[in-house]
Amino acid sequence: MRRFKSLHFAMLALGSVCLNSAYASSEGLQSLSDSEMSATTGQALMSLSYIAPTDSANLEKLRNSSSNVGFYKLGLEAKVELNANIKNLQLGCGGANGVGGCDIDIKNLSLSGLNDGTETGSSNPNEGSPTFSNGRASTSAELTNPFMEFAIKNPDSASTREFVGLRLSAEKISGLLTAGIANSSTASTTDGIQSLSGYMQIAGTTGDVWTQATTFGKSSSNCMPQTSAPTACQSIAGKLNVALFGRRDFVSLPADGNTSGISIPSMNVGFTLNPFTVNGKRQTKAVAPNVTATIPEIAIARVTGCSESAACNDLYRNDQLAVSLRDPNNLASEDCVLWICTAKFKMGAGSKLTDLNIDITFQQSLSMIHNIPLKGTGGYLSLQKEALQWPGANADDVAQSGWWMSFAEPVQLGYLKASQQVDISNVLPQVATFVTQQLYASSPIDVNLIDALGAAVNQPITKTLVIPVSNNRATLMLENQQLKNQSIPSNCYGGNQFC
């Protein structure tokens, strides 16, 4: 059963013992008639409420049937405005956490009103960092009905009653919380969120990155390509239909010293970030699995815009693969085409891979997540002796022993655009496997007599190939990306970075 107590009851009790009611004025107390009193309304500044262990609203009892914890809440029925800077917020340090270990460790924490200016940094407003029309320091966060809540075990027994938790929160919070003063390109040990025990949902969003230009099919050693599970090999294999010789297999030689592989240009890749949750004790990073991306086309021919002139000869000569015409399972075999055991292979103009699907694990140090807009129902800061589910918390938000910081609403990070180019070299061996699978599943590549004779005098065999790889999914780890929309607006006057 839930029982409510408030100052209303005190006022009612006081009125019941008076024969004549009164109100205060500049002339002193004035009497009120019954009709005047019935027309008068008001609101208490403070409120008290209680959720018993057996109450249906007691989430802790629903979570743990053996729990016998009641919750007492003391609330302020008001809207409070707050602008604050905290240089170093450290809670729950040492003790069970060890020397230097903290439940919560945040450097340069600021709370202000929500940004009201045009976001800067991109033509897409969702990519930009928050700005303020009159400066951030002139704004304040709004806390509607802030309260303190106490968790009491065995509340109905004076001999075994025990205080097991304290929570600070508000019914609604509107503001911008930032952690750190610099949006650096690497994780920091002196700025931002260093350790977080708590619960923070990250809303689903989208973004894009630019990849680094790289080279495919070139490595320090020859290896056998795979048609099943990807390995670290960048070799590809497939089928040829050679004039006069019929069906032959080929395999590329990544370690051949006379070629430099196939150039892969820098590309813009869009991705989708599904909602995920940061939930646990002393966390230092956020890990988002199942980020999905598709690259519609990967150009694998360097001939675009370059004619067969002297200036381009080296590009043409080097941007190719060395391939063996021996049995891929026996590279020492002398079963060659005429006297040709190896040849040069070059992708013709328009060659490309299509529809490469990538599953990305996005791992970001918490020190590189700076802007946390707070909207809607409020979060809370709590301290508990044992695991507790506080009233109104999300089903998976169970505060663990020690200090706990929770954000009720999903944090909207906005459009995620990385400032740095991403290295995709770890994807290339997987792509080699996909290409090999597709080449063996497709018709053999025709090599006519002219191609064969050209190969005999060390001329590259040039073929335009369009290779679909949509039936496969590559995996990639993205870690500690500097995000353009995470620049931190100062919460100070006078141009100070932190005050």
C-alpha positions, 0 to 999 in steps of 0.5 A, a space after each residue: 500500500 502506498 501512503 502519502 503524507 504532506 504539509 497539506 495534512 498539517 494545515 488541515 489538522 491546524 484548521 480543524 482545531 480552530 473555531 474560526 479560520 484566518 488568513 494573513 495580511 498586512 493588518 494581521 490574521 483575518 477570519 475566513 468564512 466556510 465559503 471563502 475557505 472552500 474557494 481557496 486553493 494552494 500548494 505545499 512547498 514540500 511533499 512526502 511520499 512512501 512506497 511500502 515493500 508490498 506496494 505494486 509500485 515497488 520495483 525492487 520487490 518485483 525484481 527480488 521477491 525476498 526484498 523488504 525495502 521501502 522508499 521514502 521520498 522528500 520532494 520540493 514542489 518547485 522548478 529549480 534553475 541551475 548552472 554549475 561547473 565541477 572541476 573534478 567529480 570523484 565519488 566512491 574512490 578507494 576502498 573496495 575499488 582499490 587505490 585510485 579506483 572510483 565509481 564515478 570519476 569525471 573531469 570538467 563537468 558542466 551543467 547548463 541550459 539546452 543549446 539554442 543556437 545554430 549547431 556549427 561544423 557542417 551543412 547538416 545541422 545534426 553534425 554540428 556541435 551545440 552553440 548558444 545565442 547569448 553564451 552558454 553561461 547565461 543559461 540554466 538547466 531546469 529541474 522540475 520537482 527535485 527530490 531526495 529518496 531514502 531506501 529503508 530495509 525492514 521499514 516496519 521493524 524498529 529493531 531491524 530497520 536499516 538505511 540502505 540507499 539514498 537517491 537525488 533526482 528530479 521529476 523532469 530535467 532539461 539541460 545540457 550536461 558536458 564532460 571535458 573541455 577538449 574534443 581530442 583525437 585520442 582518449 584522455 586520462 585527464 579530461 572527461 569521463 574516466 569512470 562511470 558506474 551507472 546506466 546510460 542509453 544511447 539512442 539509435 542514429 546514423 553517421 558516416 566516415 571516410 576510409 583511408 586509401 589502401 592497397 589490396 592484394 599485397 603482403 609479405 608472404 604468399 598464402 592460400 586463399 580461402 573459400 570459407 572462413 576469412 583468414 589474414 590472407 589477401 590472395 584471391 583465386 578463381 577460374 580461367 578459360 584459356 584459349 587452346 588450354 581450356 579450364 585452368 585455376 589461378 591464384 594471386 601471389 601477394 608477396 610477388 616483388 614486381 607488383 604493388 597490388 590494387 589501389 583502393 581509393 578513399 571512400 565515404 561510408 555511411 553507417 547506422 548505429 542501433 540503440 545500445 546501453 552502457 550499464 555497469 560498474 566503473 565503465 571506461 568505454 561504450 561498446 556498440 555492437 551490430 553497427 551496419 554499413 554497406 559500401 555500394 561500390 569499391 573501385 578496383 581499377 586505377 586507370 580512371 582518368 589516366 591514359 597510357 602515356 609515359 607519365 602513367 606507365 608506372 601506375 599501370 605497371 604497378 597497379 596489378 596482381 601477380 598470378 600463378 597459373 599452376 594448381 592453386 593447391 600445388 604452387 610448385 607444380 610445373 603444369 603451366 600454360 606453355 612456358 607461362 607459370 606466372 602472369 600479371 593481371 590488371 583490372 580494366 577500367 570500370 572494375 569494381 566490387 559491389 554491395 559490400 556489407 560490413 558489421 561494425 563494432 563501435 568502441 568509444 572511450 567515455 572520455 571522448 563522449 562529451 555532450 549529453 543533452 538531458 530531456 524529459 524524465 530526469 536521471 538520478 545520482 544514488 548511493 546504495 549499500 546493495 543492488 537496488 531498483 529505484 522507483 520509476 527506473 527502467 527495467 534493466 536499470 538496477 543500481 549496483 552497490 556504491 555510487 550510481 549515475 543513471 540517465 532515464 531518457 536515451 542520450 541523443 548523440 546526433 549525427 556521427 561524423 568522424 573527423 579522421 579517416 578509418 583504416 580498413 586494412 583488416 577488412 581486406 583479407 575478408 574481401 579476398 575470401 568473398 571475391 574468391 567465393 564469387 569467382 569460383 561461383 561465376 563463369 570462368 574468366 576468358 583468356 583469348 590467344 592474344 591475352 595468352 601471347 601477351 602474358 608470354 612477353 610479360 604484358 598484363 592480362 587486362 579484364 574488367 570485372 564487376 564482382 558482387 559480394 552482397 551475400 557476405 558480411 565483413 566485420 570491422 572494429 571502429 575504436 575511439 573516433 573523434 566525432 565532429 559534433 562533440 566539441 564542448 561549448 564553454 560554460 564561462 564568461 570572458 573566454 575562459 575554457 573552464 571556470 
